[in-house]
Amino acid sequence: MNNYKKIKLTSINLIFFCLILGTGLISCQGGKARVKKVNVIDYVNLFTCTSGDHGQLDPSATVPFGMVKLGPDTDPINHSGYNYKARKIQGFSHNRIGGVGCNGAGGNLRILPVPNINKTGAEDELFIKESEKATPDYYFVIFENNIKAELTAINQCGFHRYTYPESNSSGIIMDLNSSFGGIISSSHKIINSRELSAQISAKNVCGVGRYTVNYHIWSNKNLNLCKEKDGKLYFSFKTQNREEVILKVTTSTISSDDARKEFKAVTNNISFDQAREEGEKKWNNLLSKIIVEGNKEYKTIFYTHMYHIFLNPVITSNRNNEFRATNGEIYKSSNNNHYACWSMWDSFRNKFSLYPIILPKVSEGIAQSLADLYKYGKPYWSGYKESVPTVRTEHSIITLLDFYRKGITDFDVKTVYQKMSAEITNIYEGSPDTKLEKSYDYWALAQFAKELNLNKDYNLYMHMAEDYKGIWRKKFLHMDEKSDIMHGDGLYEGTLWQYRWHAHFDVKGMIEMMGGKKNYCKELEYFFDHNLYNHGNQPDIHAPFMFNFGDKPWLTQKWVNKILTKDMYQFYGTHNKWEKPYYGHIYKNDPEGYILGMDDDEGTMSGWYVFAAMGLYPVAPGIPDYQLSTPIFDKITFNLSKNKSFVIETKGFSDKNIYIQSATLNGIPYNKSYINYKNIIKGGKLVFQVSDTPNMEWGTEK
């Protein structure tokens, strides 16, 4: 859905117009009114967070967890290929990973349709901005040269449909060396006049590691290779006016030959429209797992960011359920789908904690795939035999523990435990932030030891987890002017103030070191009241919910609502404190959907919004509790199964009425500021009564 198109309506005999009312679209055609149901997918705005450095996202066509992400690469380009402000397109590439900083990764096998292949320097084309449309499974644009481009995808295949004007020298430029992170090698083989294969190796995010992808390309037109230069293949053909040229680009982690087999067995039998219809159905089914009712603007932001959290990891196994592991070997997956393309460093914080509620089968596949990652060789960041673009893999242990404690136990825990035990000794801990992060990993490992009845290991790893208290007392207990320095004391990103709250797993320990709940809340209030909080980066994004632990949940309700719906000051980027602060909304339904420099970090910031908007947040993944706040919707329905749901109702909510007065769970008074995972998945109803005045008693029951 493009909320930024300027549409000029003209009329001859009839005026066509539409009004959105509730969940129906009323339109007039031929003088008769008809009602069209609005799908959940219609609330997804693909152009949110695509402008400049405001999220680093893109409007690519894909399916949930799809390996192919087929979308436009603009000129000037951006981290995941697309910049909303650009007016030229270099072509359409087949993979990308969004919001991960540096130069991103992906952007491979870029294809550009041109009306005259003999025109020199045709490396990009102007497009008509007002024509641009996108939904999660579809992208559409018209070039100024009158070529119409349409893209859609299924998991392992990108479908191109180009409508050309009449020309004797129409063509496509296929760039084998296109890459956001940097090309390492490329090769191709012409199979026949309509088919070719390619293999591409490229650098991963921030230049760490490499990945290799294999392609099979099929065309419904005979392709004449008329030139080859600098990794670009120039193909020509004749076209009639409005003739459609179809390309199907099938990918495989195993080999180009396997990609061709995948094409023959699967994608050869699927048309462009069938692929688009299949993708729309998959997205609607997934996004409908949660139905929110209330403010339309909030719904658009909610479903847009809900869409973002299901882009990665990606399904990499083929039709025979084979995948290429990180050691380069080919294995048979032990589950229906094998996943790769990890960005655990920040996404462990929230989005995976939603999966077991609404996607238990997907959670099983991801858990098994993470277990396989340990089994076959888990790199600290990205290895040199990756099959798809990826980022970093640390804190996978926390996600596995979170899955395990939510009933996702169908993986070899004992083997994985041994691998995790070996890995953790090599994790760097030379600065205050890495010490805290590693302590969280030690805590998670201790919990696995406890599950396996390894009491000696449990005591050892809990001791190592609690060892963070030494550096915490030294660097975080007493704050001064040096505590507000970005990268101070060797911090990777952020300030000491922002990392201060990073012992997620031991809030009780932090409270004790601060001298009790009263002083803990006083310090937390100071942190927010003096604009030291940084929502543009991840280290402290759980902090708004931490008032719950100090028996002041109304302050959690205040600050979470402010971040979600109100103007507020922000002073920090990822690496600097700004001289001139930002003031405004942090989350917007806009191409500049995030504040400047706020990377989505592969669904992390989207995950924050999705959870917070529902009044839930997993402060410490691995502990199966969700901290409660006031939802910004009147009603939220988790469709857990065909006959079971969990409903959250918020009665009396408005811009001012943001404070919880009372709550009931299944009709029984509820006075806890958190809810356990089990209370949600067994179904039921949580009802909040809210007003404009804080209730300082609610939410204080232990």
N, C-alpha and C positions, 0 to 999 in steps of 0.2 A: 504494500500500500504506500503510495507516494503522496505525502501530505504537502508537498511543496510545488506541485505542478500548477501553473497558471492556465486555467482552462477557459477558452473563449467560446461561448455558446451562441450559435446563430439559429434562426428559425425561418422556415418558408411557409409551411402550413400548420405545423405542430410545434409546440415548445416542449422539449424533453427536459424533465428535471426530476430529481430524486431527493427524498427527505429520509434521513435516518431516524427511526423511531424505535427506541428500545432495542430489541433484537431482530427487528425486521426492516427491510429496505422497501419502501413504497415508491413505485415509479409509474409513469404513464407511457404507454406505447399504443399508438393508434386510438387514443382517447379512452382506453380502458386501463383501470388500475390493476396492478398485480403486486403481490407481496412475495418478496424473496428473502429467505432466511439468511442472516449474516453468519458466516462461519467464524469460528475463533481465529482462524488464520488471517481473517480480514483486519484484525487488530494489530497485526505485526507490521511495524514500520521498518523496512529494510534499510532505510537511509539514516536512521538514528545512529549517531556516533561514527559517521563516515567522513566528517569534514576535518581536515588537518589532523592535529594531534589531540583529538577529543574522543578517544576510545579506540581508534585504529581498527575499525571494523569495516565491513564491506557488504554489498548486496548480491552475493553469489547465489546461484541456484544449487540446491543440495537437498538431501533427505536427512532425517535424524541420524546422527552418527555416520554420515556419508563420507566415504573416502574421496569422492570427487566433489570438489567445490568449484564450480565453473562460473567464472565471473569476469567482469571488465577490469583491465589494468589501464589506468588513466595516465595522461601526461599533463601535468606532473603526477608522479606515482605516489603511493603512500605505503605504509607498513604492510598492509595485506592487499595491496594492489590498487586500491580505489580511493580517490579524493573527491568528495562531493563538489568542490569548487572548480574542478577541472572541466575543460570543454573539449578535450581530445581523448580518444581511446587508442591505445597502442595495439590492443587485441584482447582476446579472451583466453585466460589460462585456467588450468584444471585443478590446482590445489593451492591451499593457503592455510595459515593458522593465525587467528585474529587476536589483536590486542596484546602482543607479547614483547613489544619493545624492540630495540636495535633496528634491523631492517626487516624483521619478520622472516618468514621462510615459505617456500613454495613458489608460485608464479611460473610453473613449468609448462612447456608446450603451448606457447601463446599463438593463437590463430587470429588473423585479421582478414576479413573479406574486403576486396577492393574491386572497383568497377573497371579499372584499367591496370593490368599487371605490368604493362610496359612503362608506366609512369615511374620515373626514378625518384628515389627518396620517399616512397610511400610507406613510411614506417609508423604513422599514426593517422587518424582521421578525425575531423570535427564531427560532433554529433549534436542533434537537436535536443537540448536539455529538457524542454517541455514534453518530449515524447517518452522520456525514460520512465519505466515502470518496473516494479519488482515485488515478488512475493517469495516466501522461503523456497519454493520449488521452481521459480520462473523469473527470468530477467528479459526485458524488452527494451530496445532502443532503435531509433532511426538516425542514420548518418546523414549529413548534409549532401552526400553523394547519392542519396536516394536508396541506399541499401538498408533493408530492415533486418535487424538481428534479433533472434530469439534463442534463449538458452534454457535447458532444463536438465535434470539429472536423475539417475538412480544411484545406488550405492557405488558401483564400480564403472559407471559409464556416464560421460557427458554428451548431451545431444545438442547439436548446433542446427538451427534452421535459418538460413539466410535467403531473403527474397531480393533478387537482383533486378535492375533495369535491363533492357535489351543491350547486348554488347558482344562483340566478337573477341574481346580480350579481358573478360571477367576473370577473377582469380582469387586465390587466397595466399597469404604469406604465413608460413608455418615456421615459427622461431623455436629451434631446439635448444638454444642457449639462454632463453629467458629464465630469470631467477631473481627472487627478491634478496636472497642471502649471498648469491655468488655461484656461478656454474663451475663444476669440476670437470665433467666430461659429458659428451653426448654422441650418439650414433643412431643411424637409421638404416632401414632396408626396404626397398621398393619390392612389394610382393607381386602386384599386378597393377593394372591401370586404375583400380579403385581402392587398393589396400596398400598400406605400408605399416611398418613397425618402428618403434623408437625406444631407446633406453637412455635415461638421463640421471646423472648423479650431480648433487648440488650440496652446498653448505647449509648447515642447520642454523637455527637462531643464534645470533651473535657470533657466527662462525665456528661454533663448537660442534664437532662431529659432522657426519654426512649422511645422506639418505639416497637411495636409488629407487627410481620408479620405472615401470615398463608399460609401454602403450601399444595398442593396436588401433589404427585409424582406418575407418571405412567411409567411403563417399558414395552417394547415389549418382555422381557424375564421374565420367572419366577424367582423371587428373593428368595434365601434361606438365611434367617438370621442365620448366623453361630456363631456370637459373638456380644456382646454389652459391650462396656467399655468406661468410661469417656465421655459419650455423643456421642460416635462414634458407628455407626451401620455397621457391616461387612456382606455384602451379597455375596454369591457365585453362580456360574452357569458354565455350560460347554459351550465352544465356538468352532466352526469350524474355520479353517484358513480364515482370512479376513471376519469374520462374524461381522455384524453391530448390535450393541446394542443401542437402542434408549431410551432416557429418556425425558419425558415432565414434567417440573416442573411449575405448575400454582400457582400464588400467588393471595391473596385477602387481602384487608384491613379489611374485616368484620369477616370472620371465615374460618376455614379449610373446613367446609361443603360448604360454598359459593365458595371456590376455586375449590372444586370437581364439583360443578354445572357449574362453568365457564369452566372447562375442558370438561365436557360432551357436553356443548352447543357450545363451540367455538374450543378449541385447539385439541380436539379429532379428528376433521375433517381436520386438517392442517398437512401436512407432513413437514419434515425438509426442503426440497428444496423449498416448497411453502412459508414457513416462511421466508427463506432467500431471496427469490425473492421479497416478499412483502416488506421486510425491505429495500432492495436495491432501490426499486421503491420509497418508502417514502423519503429516504434520497436524492435521485436524484431530486425528485420533489421539496423538500424544499431548497436544496442548489442551485438549478437552479433559485430560485427567484432573485438571483443576479448573473449576468454573468460578470466576469472581463476578460479583454483581455490585454496581455502584458507579462512581464517577467515570465517565467515558475516557477522559484524558489519562486517568490513572490506569484504566484497563489497557489502553494502548501501550503505555510504558511497561506495564506488567507483562503482557504477552510478548512484547518485543524482547524483553530481557529473559523471559522464560525460554523463548526460542534460542537465545544465545547460549544458554547453559547445556543445550543438547547438540551442539555442533561437534564437540570433541569429548572423549576420544573417538576414533573412527574404527569401523569394522574393516579389518584387513584380510580376513579369511576368504577363500574363493568358494566356488560352488561345491567343492569336495571337502570344505572346511580345513584346508591347508593354509598355513601361514609361514612366513619367513621370520625366524626369531632374531634377536639382537646379535647372536653369534654368527648369523649368516646361514644357518641350517634351516631346512624346510621340515616342519613338523605338522602332525595332525592335531587339530585343536580338540581338547577334551570337552568343550561346550559348543553350542550351536554357532556362536560368533566369537571370533577373537578380536580384541580391541588393541589399538596402539595409538600413537600421537598423544604423548603425555605432556602435561604442564602442571605437575603436582605441586610445585613450589608454593603457589598461592591458591590454586583451585581446591586443595585439600581443606581449605578453611570453611567452605560452606556448600558448594553445589552438589558434591557427592552425598551429602547428608540428606538431600531430598530424594535421591534415586530410590532407596529402599522403600519409601512410602508409596510411590506411584509406579515404579518400574523395578519390581523385585527380580524379574528375569534378566533384565539388563544389568542389574547390580551383580547378579551371579556371574554373568559373562565378564564383567569388568574385574571382579575379584579374582576370578580364575586367570584372567590375562595378566593381572599384576603378579599373581603367584608364578605364572610362567616367566614373567620378566625376571624375577629372582632366580628361577630355576635355570634359565638359559643364558644368564649373564646380564645383570642390571647395571648399566652405567650410572655414574653419579649425576651426569647431565645427559648428554646425547652421545651415543656411540658412533662408530664409523660404518656400521652395517645396518642402519635403520632403514625401514621400508617406507616410511612416510615422514613428513616434517614433524619434528617434535622439539620439546624444550628441555625441561628439567624433571628429574624423577624423585628428588628427595621428599621425605614425609609420606611416601607411599605406605609406610608402615602404619601411619595414623589412619589413613583411609581404609586400609584392610581391617584394622581393629574396629573402626566405626561400622563397617559392613558386618563383621563377625558378631558384634554385640547387638546387631539388628537382625540376626538369624540367617545371615548369608555365610554359611559355614562349609559349603561344598567345595573346599579346596584343601590341599595337603598342608595342614597347619604345621605339622611337625617339621617337614622339610623346609617350608618357608621360614619358620622360626630360626632354624639353624643358619639360613642364608642371611636373615636380618641381623642376627647376632654377629655374623662375620662382617657385614657391611658397616654396622654402626661404629666400629672401632676406627674406621677410616674417615669419618665425617669431621670436617674442619670445625674447630671451636676456638679460634684465636681472638675473638672480639666479643663484646657483651651480647650483641644480638645473636651471633651464632651459638654462644653458650646457652642462651635461653631456648633457641630452636632445637639444639641437640638434646637438651634436657627433656623436651616434649617427646622426642623420639625414644629416649631412654624410658620414659614413663610408659609409652605405648608398648614397648618391648616387655616391660615388667608385667603389664596387664596380660599379654599373651602367655608369659611364663606362668602367671596365676591360673589362666584357663587350662594350661597343660599340667598343672599341679607340680611345677618345678619351683618349689619353695625357696631353695637356695638361690636360684637365678632371680626369682622375684625380689628377694631381699637385696641382692647385689644391684640390680638395675634400678630399684626404687631409691637406693642410696645414691646412685649416680644421677638419677633424675633430680633429687633434692639438693644435689651439689650446686645447683644454680643459685642457691640462697647466698653463697659467698659473694659472687659477683653482683648479685642484686643489692645486697646491703651496701656494697662498696660504691656502686654506680647509680643506683636507682632509689635508694631510701631517702636521701636528702638531695633535693634538686636546687640548682642555682642558675645563674645566667649562662653557664656553659652547657646546661642541659637542653638548650634550645638551638643547638648548632647541628645543621644537616651534616651527616657523615662524621659527627663528632665521635671521638674515641674509637675510630675505625669502623663505625657502623656502615653496613652495605648501603642502606637507604633509610632515611628517616632520622629522627632525633632521639635522645635518651628519653624524653617525655613520651614519645610515641611508642617506643619499645618497652616502656616501663610496665605495661599491662600484658606483656606477652607470655607470662606463665599461665596460659589458659587452663592447664591441667591441675593447677594448685592455687586457685584463688584464695582458698582458706589460708594457705601459707603466706601469701602476700598480705592479707588482712592482718594476720598476726604480727608480721614484721613491721607493719605500719602502726601498730599499737591498738588495733581494734577497728570495728566497723565505722565508728564515728569519724575517726581521722581518715580512714580509707575513703569514705564518701566525700569528706572535705577536700581531699587531694584530687579526687576524680572530678568534683565540681569545679575546682580551680582550673583543671586541665581544659574543660569545655568552656567555661566562662571567659577564659583568656585566649580563646581561639588557638590553642596549641594542638588541637585534634586535626588530623590530616586524612580526609576521606579520599584524597587523590591517590593514595597508595595503600597498601594492604596491612602493614604491621599492627595498626591500631583499630581496624574497622569493627572489631568485636566490642570495643570499649563502650559504645553507647548502651549496651545491654548489661554492663557490669554493675550498674547501680542496683540491679536485682539482688546481687550477692551481699549488698550492704544494707538491705532492708529499706531501700528508698526506690522502689520500682516506679514511682510516679516520675522520677527524673529520667529513667529509661524511656518512659512513654513520651516525655517532653522532647528529648533529644532525638529519638528515632523519628518522631513525627516531623521535627524540624528538618532533618536531613532528607526525608522523603518528600515534603510538600512545601517548605518555606524557603524564603531567601535567607542566606547566612554567609558569614565571612569564611574564606579559606585563604590561608597565607602560604601554602606549600605546594610545590610540584614534587616530582619524584626525587629530584636531586638538590633543589634550591628553595630557600625561603624568599618570597617575592617582596620587593620594596613596595609595590602597589598590590594590595590584596584583591582577590576576586570577591564580589558580592552578588549573590543571585542563587537560583536553584542549582543544586548539584545534579539532579536527574531531570532531563528535559526530553520532550518529544520533538527532537530537532536534530539536524545534522551535527550540530555541536552539542550532542546529547550529554556529554560529561564536561567537567571543568578541564581546562587546558592541562595536558600532560597526564590525565587520568586514564591509564591503559585499562582495558577490560580484563587483561591477564587471563585470557581463555575462560571467560565466564565467571570469574571471581566477583567482579563488581556487579555484574548482572545477577549473580546468585545472591548477593547481599540485598539487592532491591526486592527480588522475588520473595525471599524469606521475610524481610522486614515489613513489606507491604501486607503480608498475611499475619503479622504480629507474632512471628516465630523466629528464633535464631539459634543455630548450634554453636554456642560460644566455644565449646571444647569438643570437637569431633573425637569420638572414642568413648565419650560419656553420652549415652543415648537420651539426653534431655535437650529440650528446646526452651530457651528463655522466652518469656511472653512479653509482648507489648501490645499497644492498641492497633488493630488492623486498620487500614485505610479504605476497606470495602465493607459494605453492609452485610454481605454474605459471601462465604468462601466454601466451596464444596470439593472435597477430595474424593474423586471416584476411585475407590480402592479396588473394587471388583464389580461384577455385574449387579450384585445384590447388596453391596455394602459401601457405605460412604462415611466420611467424617466431615462434619459441618461446623464452621465457625461463624457465629452471628454477632454483629456489633450494633447494638440498639442505641440510637441517639447520636451517632457519629456525625460530626461536621468539622469545619475548619477550626472551630474553637473547642468543640467537645471532643477532647482527645485523651481524657483521663479516665481510667477504669475505676468505677465505683464498686462494682461487685461482679461476680462471675458464677456460673453454674456449669458443671460437667455432667451431662446426662440427667439434668434436673436436680442435682445435689450441689449445695453451695461449695464453691472452689476458691480457696484463699492462698494458693501457691503461685509464685511468679514464674513457674516453669511447668512444662508438661512432658511426660515421658513418651518415648516412641511407641511403647505398647498401648498407651491410652489412645493414640491416634489410629494405629492400624487395626484395632479391634472394632473401630467404627463408633459413632456416637455424635454428640453435639456439645460444643463449648459455646456458651453465650456470655457476652460481655454487656454490661450496662455502663454507659459512659456519660460524662458531663464535662463542663468547663472548669471544674474544681478538683484538685488532687484529693484522693482519698489516701491518707498516709497510713492507714491500717491495712488496706488490701494488699495481698501478695507477700505478707510477712510470715506466713506459716511455713515451718521447715518440713 
